Amino acid sequence: MCDCDGNPILERRLFLLDPPWTENEIREKYPNLWMYLEEGKADGIADRYICRHRTMWYTQEYRPPAPFVCTYLGRSDKKNGKPFRFILNNSNATAANVYLMLYPRGAFERALLDSPELKRRVWKYLNQICPQAMLGEGRVYGGGLHKLEPNELGNVPAQVLVELFPVLGRQRPGKQGELFEGSVV
């Protein structure tokens, strides 16, 4: 569920700070925001790897909302053995850097635009992928923490999607990477 601006309706609403102004403009025009950013500097956030490699440390890389996002770190749960899960994004929200964002491309993207009801079917399929298919592409760290990089997710088989989208039959995609453009923010 989303409000009229496309924001997810949640009990605890969080927003991504991404002001377009320079630090001097913020100091002059928005003193409360300036004080907030100064706290980030004092806490060392501005010196962290991603922030220190940006032109303005407090700005975000632009990513449009992705219709599907996937967790890229997880532990296998006892219920179904799945360390990763896919989330259907019907909002204008952009995922944080703790998710892989999947953007349909080519004929797959056109099929979803022509038949928006298929989006939910794709999401259900993604969540039914055998855990071993995904675990076989990723890596595991101490304590059973699994990690899946974008290119590794792109190697997960996608044959069932051909059945959902007959137009893809001509392409015969064998992997998700051929259907999705994926990234991590």
For each residue, the residues with C-beta under 8 A, 3 or more apart:
1: 8 9
2: 5 6 7 8 9 90 91 92
3: 6 7 9
4:
5: 2 92
6: 2 3 91 92 93
7: 2 3 13 91 92 93
8: 1 2 13 91 93
9: 1 2 3
10: 13
11:
12:
13: 7 8 10
14:
15:
16: 60 94 96
17: 58 60
18: 58 59 60
19: 26 30 33 58 59
20: 59
21: 25 26 29 30
22: 25 26 56
23: 26 27 34 37 56
24: 27 28
25: 21 22 28 29 30
26: 19 21 22 23 29 30 33 34 37
27: 23 24 30 31 34
28: 24 25
29: 21 25 26
30: 19 21 25 26 27 33 34
31: 27 34 35
32: 35 36
33: 19 26 30 36 37
34: 23 26 27 30 31 37 38
35: 31 32 38 39
36: 32 33 39 40
37: 23 26 33 34 40 41 58
38: 34 35 41 42
39: 35 36 42 43
40: 36 37 43 45 46 57 58
41: 37 38 44 45 46
42: 38 39
43: 39 40
44: 41 47 48
45: 40 41 48 51 57
46: 40 41 51 52 57 58
47: 44 51 52
48: 44 45 51 52
49: 52 53
50: 53 54 97
51: 45 46 47 48 54 57 58
52: 46 47 48 49 57
53: 49 50
54: 50 51 57 58 59 61
55: 59
56: 22 23 59
57: 40 45 46 51 52 54
58: 17 18 19 37 40 46 51 54
59: 18 19 20 54 55 56
60: 16 17 18 185
61: 54 185
62:
63: 66 94 95 101 183 185
64: 94 103
65: 89 91 92 93 94
66: 63 69 89 94 95 101 102 103
67: 88 89 90 102 103 104 112 119
68: 86 87 88 89 101 102 104 122 123 126 180
69: 66 86 87 89 95 99 100 101 102
70: 84 85 86 87 99 100 102 126 148 153
71: 74 83 84 85 87 98 99 100
72: 84 98 99 100 147 148 149 150 153 184
73: 98 145 146 147 148
74: 71 82 83 84 85 145 146
75: 83 143 144 145 146
76: 81 82 83 131 135 144 146
77: 80 81 82 83
78: 81
79:
80: 77 131
81: 76 77 78 131
82: 74 76 77 85 131 134
83: 71 74 75 76 77 131 134 135 146
84: 70 71 72 74 131 134 146 148
85: 70 71 74 82 127
86: 68 69 70 102 123 126 127
87: 68 69 70 71 99 123
88: 67 68 119 120 123
89: 65 66 67 68 69 93 95
90: 2 67 119
91: 2 6 7 8 65
92: 2 5 6 7 65
93: 6 7 8 65 89
94: 16 63 64 65 66 101 185
95: 63 66 69 89 98 99 101 185
96: 16 99 185
97: 50 184 185
98: 71 72 73 95
99: 69 70 71 72 87 95 96 184 185
100: 69 70 71 72 148 150 153 182 183 184
101: 63 66 68 69 94 95 182 183 184 185
102: 66 67 68 69 70 86 153 176 180 181 182
103: 64 66 67 109 180 181 182 183
104: 67 68 108 109 112 122 179 180 181
105: 108 109 179 180 181
106: 109 110 171 179
107: 110 111 165 167 168 170 171
108: 104 105 111 112 161 165 168 173 179 180
109: 103 104 105 106 112 113
110: 106 107 113 114 167
111: 107 108 114 115 118 165 167 168
112: 67 104 108 109 115 116 118 119 122
113: 109 110 116
114: 110 111
115: 111 112 118
116: 112 113 119
117: 120 121
118: 111 112 115 121 122 164 165
119: 67 88 90 112 116 122 123
120: 88 117 123 124
121: 117 118 124 125 164
122: 68 104 112 118 119 125 126 161 164
123: 68 86 87 88 119 120 126 127
124: 120 121 127 128
125: 121 122 128 129 160 161 164
126: 68 70 86 122 123 129
127: 85 86 123 124
128: 124 125
129: 125 126 133 134 156 157
130: 133 134
131: 76 80 81 82 83 84 134 135
132: 135 136
133: 129 130 136 137 156 157
134: 82 83 84 129 130 131 137 138 148 153 156
135: 76 83 131 132 138 140 146
136: 132 133
137: 133 134 148 152 153 155 156
138: 134 135 146 147 148 149 152
139: 146 147 152
140: 135 144 145 146 147
141: 144 145 146 147
142: 145
143: 75
144: 75 76 140 141
145: 73 74 75 140 141 142
146: 73 74 75 76 83 84 135 138 139 140 141
147: 72 73 138 139 140 141
148: 70 72 73 84 100 134 137 138 152 153
149: 72 138 152 153 184
150: 72 100 153 154 182 183 184
151: 154 155 177
152: 137 138 139 148 149 155 156
153: 70 72 100 102 134 137 148 149 150 156 176 177 182
154: 150 151 175 176 177 178 180 182
155: 137 151 152 175 176 177
156: 129 133 134 137 152 153 175 176
157: 129 133 174 175 176
158: 161 162 173 174 175 176 178 179
159: 162 163 173 174
160: 125 163 164
161: 108 122 125 158 164 165 168 173 176 179
162: 158 159 165 166 168 169 172 173
163: 159 160 166
164: 118 121 122 125 160 161
165: 107 108 111 118 161 162 168 169
166: 162 163 169
167: 107 110 111 170
168: 107 108 111 161 162 165 171 172 173 179
169: 162 165 166 172
170: 107 167
171: 106 107 168 178
172: 162 168 169
173: 108 158 159 161 162 168 176 178 179
174: 157 158 159 178
175: 154 155 156 157 158 178
176: 102 153 154 155 156 157 158 161 173 179 180 182
177: 151 153 154 155 180 182
178: 154 158 171 173 174 175
179: 104 105 106 108 158 161 168 173 176
180: 68 102 103 104 105 108 154 176 177
181: 102 103 104 105
182: 100 101 102 103 150 153 154 176 177
183: 63 100 101 103 150
184: 72 97 99 100 101 149 150
185: 60 61 63 94 95 96 97 99 101
